[in-house]
Amino acid sequence: ILNVEQSPQSLHVQEGDSTNFTCSFPSSNFYALHWYRWETAKSPEALFVMTLNGDEKKKGRISATLNTKEGYSYLYIKGSQPEDSATYLCARNTGNQFYFGTGTSLTVIP
Amino acid sequence: NAGVTQTPKFQVLKTGQSMTLQCAQDMNHEYMSWYRQDPGMGLRLIHYSVGAGITDQGEVPNGYNVSRSTTEDFPLRLLSAAPSQTSVYFCASSPVTGTGDYGYTFGSGTRLTVV
């Protein structure tokens, strides 16, 4: 099974709240896990690439963790701002092919 | 740098027509790929290329052809358009292949409608 699953499908939070999303994937044949941020009317932009079990990456208020043994990754946003509103995609790489989840749509309410 | 350039941005085709979606990158990336994005579904890989002269099929290759004669260009051809090919198409590139250590750079997308 190559499916990448993301939850929740959508999320509304108040400005200033912290939040997190989950990406689940098959743990076999794992090369890398990517997170992308996709704003409406734009193209997806790479946030993080993680390859090792236990990896933690951080960019400003956004961070991500990776557990390859159990097949999940978390994306955290601390102190959400309206400009964080976007769809967050994760993708599993199995070598030369990437399999994307359907994304978590985040809306931050001012 | 322009990054990944896709043309056209919008296209309407009649069933049975053929067309080519263009994708060009100026970052000397080895890896290029085409995805389609449909409501309720994740981005699905159509075809990909790990270098000039090398292409391979992704998840949903039927009805599409690709070629990679240069490092820069990776056109996607619809042979005989069908309404099921109505979608938003994204081209993406990456510096290297295999381990996926690098993220994709995406083009701005082509919205295709087949009537």
Interface residues (C-beta under 8 A of the other chain):
Chain A: V4 Y31 A32 H34 Y36 K42 S43 P44 E45 A46 L47 F48 V49 T51 L89 A91 N93 G95 N96 Q97 F98 Y99 F100 G101 T102 G103
Chain B: Y31 S33 Y35 G40 M41 G42 L43 R44 L45 Y48 V50 D56 G58 E59 F90 T97 G98 T99 G100 D101 Y102 G103 Y104 T105 F106 G107 S108 G109
